[in-house]
Amino acid sequence: MDARHLVNINDLSDADLNELFATAKELKAHLACGRAVDSLAGKTLAMIFEKPSLRTRVSFEVGMNQLGGRALYLSPAEIGLGRREATKDVARVLSGYVDGIMARTFAHETITELAAHSRVPVINGLSDYSHPCQALADMLTAMEEFGEVRGRTWVFVGDGNNVARSLCLLCARLGVTFRLAAPKGYELDEAFLAGARRDVPALRYELIPDPQEAMAGADVIYTDTWVSMGQEDEKQKRLQDFQGYCVDTALMRAARREAIVMHCLPAYRGVEITDEVLDGPQSRVLQEAENRMHAQKAVLHLLLQKGREGL
């Protein structure tokens, strides 16, 4: 049996998504009442980091511990993917030691190469192309707020980046309209959209460059940094291009009164979002951050319980 991976959202079937969200809610409830779950007892997750992270490392490491397993942090200096050692060799060697690999990388191709050569599940903890674990946590947060999410409208204010791609796909799978408010040059690329429409014909995607206009009927308002790691050379241009796209109280007034706000963090306060909104009553940002752990525990439960290839 081939190892199962989570490289992109569409690696998960409809049945997987249903099971994953149900499991995440159940595991979160068990934790709240002090009930231990040791479904991954004896399992080890290797965590490869090319990019630093607060939420990704802590949520995966604590999540594995809560499920009875253990997580092993591997820093850039220890691995040197593609430089000190070939990526495919890292995947093959780790497959003999651990039960799963989570990788947070710059290039998406690094994740796909790890998955191509690993005999154990590989989980995308972030790449420059997609961020499926973040999207799952975001949708879990929306489900906790609204119950049924089908028919809702999700507005992403900012760059059509890795998080936007994963959210767009997940929204399409669950019957949610995904609307992007972005200036010219920062839209979701046509190659991605063509593939999304092929894979999910029911995709409901709208591009509305004017953020005020995009807010109409919004149930979820989402934003992210305008300058991701690796884009520092573009910082001044990006800050100029995104003038007028800050999620502030004036912009929020154009959305539904019941709308909620999310941000995947870290946030640059006063840049893409104001303190008043981030810390305000419509913000679900801290709940969303916590849900990274619960959603990822469900992913680990789904993938690592199956074991390594051939067992």
N, C-alpha and C positions, 0 to 999 in steps of 0.2 A: 504494500500500500504506500503510495507517495505521501510524503509529508504535506500538510496543508499550511498555506501561508496567508498572511494578510499584508499584501503590498499596496493594494488599492481597494476602495469600497466595493467594487464589483467582484472582488474575490469571494464575497459573502453572498450566498443564495438568499432568496426570500425567507426560506425556512431558518437559515442561519440568523438573519436579522431578528426574526420573531423570537427565536431562542435566546439570542444575545441580550435583547432588551428585557425579556422576562427574567433571565438569570441575573442581570445587573440589579434590577429592582429587588429581587429576592435576596441577593447577597448584601445589598445595602440595608435591607430590613433586618437581616440576621445580625449584622454588625451593630446596628442601633440597639438591639436588645441583648447583646452580649453573647450570642450563640456562635460558637466556633465552627468553622467549615475548613476541613483539611483535605479537600479534594486533590490538592497537588502535593501532598506529603511525599517527601523523597525526591521531588523534582527540582531542577536547577535551571534558572534563566540567565543566560549571558546577556549583558547589556553593553552594547558597543556605542560609544559616543564620539562623534567627530565635532558636534556642536554642544556647548554646555547647556544645561537646563535645570531649572528648579523643579517644575511640575513633573516632567517626564521621568527623571530619575527617582524622585521620592514616591510618586504614585505607583510606578512599577515595582520598586523595591519593597515598599510597605505592602502593596497588594499581594505580591508573592508570599511574603511572610504571613499575611493574614490567611492565605489559603494553604498554609503548612509547608510551603516550599522555601527556596532561598534564591536570592538574586546576586549576581556577581558583576560588579562594575568594572568595565574595561575602558581606560582613558585613551585619548588619541596617541599619547606617547607610548602606551603599551602595545598598540595594534599597528598603527601606521598603515591603514588600509590602502592597498594599491601602490604603496611606496616602500615601506619596509618589507611587506609581504603581500603577495598576490591575494586579491579578494577571494578568489575561488579556493585558495589554500586555507585561508582563515575559516571559510565556511565548512570545508571538509574536516579540518582539525577539530573545530568546536563541536561538530556533529558527533564526534566520538566521546566528548566529555559531558555535554549538557543536553537538556531536554527541549530547549527552545532558545532562540536568538531574537533579541530586540535590538534594532539599530536606528540611531538618530544620525543622519548623514547630510552632507551638502548635496551630492548628486543622487538623483533618483536611480540612476544606472547602478550605483553601488548596492542598493537594496535589491534590485532585480537580479544582479549577479550573485549576491549572497543566497537568494532563494533558489536560483538555478542549480546551485552546487551543494545545498544543505540537505541533509537527511532528516533534519528536525525542523519544526515550524519556525519561520522567520516572520517577525512582526515589524511593520514600518512604524517607528516612533516619530518620524518626521523626515521628509526629504524636500528638495526644492520643487517637486512636482505635486506631491500629495501629503495629506496628514489625516489618514483615516481614523486614528484613535481620537483625535480632537473632534472630528465630526460626529462620532458616535457619542461622545460625552455631551456635546452640544444638543444633539437630538434627544438624548435621555433627559436633559434639563427641560427641554420644551415639552416632552411627554409628561413630566411631573407637574408642569404648570397647567397644561391644557387638556391632558388626557389624550383624546384623539387628535392627531396632528394633521390628518388628511384634510385638504381644503384650506389649510392655513397659508399665510404669505410670509416668506422669510426674506428680509432685505439686508443685503450685505453692502455696507458703505465703505468703499476703499478699493484696494488693488485686487484684481482677479488672480490671486496667488494660489499657493498650495492648499490653504484652508478653504478658499472659495471653491476650488475644483472638487474637493472631497464633499463639501456641503452641497454643492449643486447636484452631484450624483446621488447622494443620500436623500435629498429632498425629492428628487425625481422618483426614486424607488418607493417613497412613502406617500406620494400624492401631494406634496407640498410645492407651491410655486416658489421658485428661487429668482429673486430680482436683484440685479447688480446695479449699484449707483457708482459709476467710476468715470473719470475723465478719459478723453480720447487717448488711446495708446495703452490703457491699463485694463482693457476688457478681457474676458475669457477668450483664449485664442480659438480660431476657427477649427483647427485640427482637433482640439479637445471637444468642442461642441459637436462636431460631426460624429466623433466616436461615441459621445454621450447619447446623441439621438439614435444612433444605430443600436446601442446596447439597451437603451430605455426609451422606446418610442413615445412613451407618455410624458417625456420631459416637458416641464413648463418653465421656460427660462425667459426672463425679460431683462433687457438692458435699457435703463433710464438714466442718462448721465446727470440730470438735475436731481440732487439729493432731496430737495423739498418735494418735488413731484413724486419721487420714488417712495416716499413715506406713506402715501395714501393707502389705507387699508392694511398697513403692516402689523403683523402679530409679533414678529421677532425682528429687532434691529440689532445688527451684528457689525462689529468693526474690528480691525486688526491694525498693527503697526504699518505705517506706509514704507518703512525702510527695514527690511529683514536682514538678518546676519548674512554677510556676503555682498550686500548692496550699499555698503557705506560710501563708495565712490559716487553713488547717484543721489546721495542724501539731499543736497541743496536743490537739485532739479525736482526731486519727488516732493519735497516740502512745498515748493512753488506750485507744482502741478495740482496738488491736492488742496490748495487754498479753497475754503468754502465747504469742505467735506467733513469738518469736525462734527462729531455727534454731540450737540449741546442742547440746552433746554428749548431753544427756538426750533431746532429740527425735530425734537421729540413731540412738540405740539402738533406737528403735521401727521403724526401716526395715530393709531387707535389708542384710546385712553388705557386699554388693558394690555397694551404692548409691553413686552419685556426687552431688556437690553443684555447683550452678551459681548464679551471680549475674551479672546483666548489667552491674553496676557503673555509677556509683560506689556503693560500699557504705558504709553508716554502721555501722561496727564497734561491736558491743555493743548495737545497736538491733535491726535485723532479722536479724543474723547475728553470731556471736561470732568473735573472733580464732582460737580453737581449731579451729573448723569451717572458716572461710575459708582458713586457712593449713594445714589438716590434710591427711592422706593421701587422704581421699576427695574433696577439692576439685579441680575441673577448671576453676576460674575463669580462670586465666591462659591455659590452652589455649583456652578458650571465647572470651576476648578476642582472642587472636591469630586465631582462626577467623573473626572478623568480616571481616578482610581477605580471607581465602581464599574465603569464601562470596560476598562482594561482588565479588571479581574474576570469579567465575563468572557472577554476575548481569550485570556489565558486558560480559563476553565474549558472553553470550547475547543481550543487548538491543542493544548498540552496534554489533556486527558487521553487523546488518541495515541500518544506516544510517538516514538521515532519510526522512520520508514523501515518496514520489514519486520516489525515486532507485533 
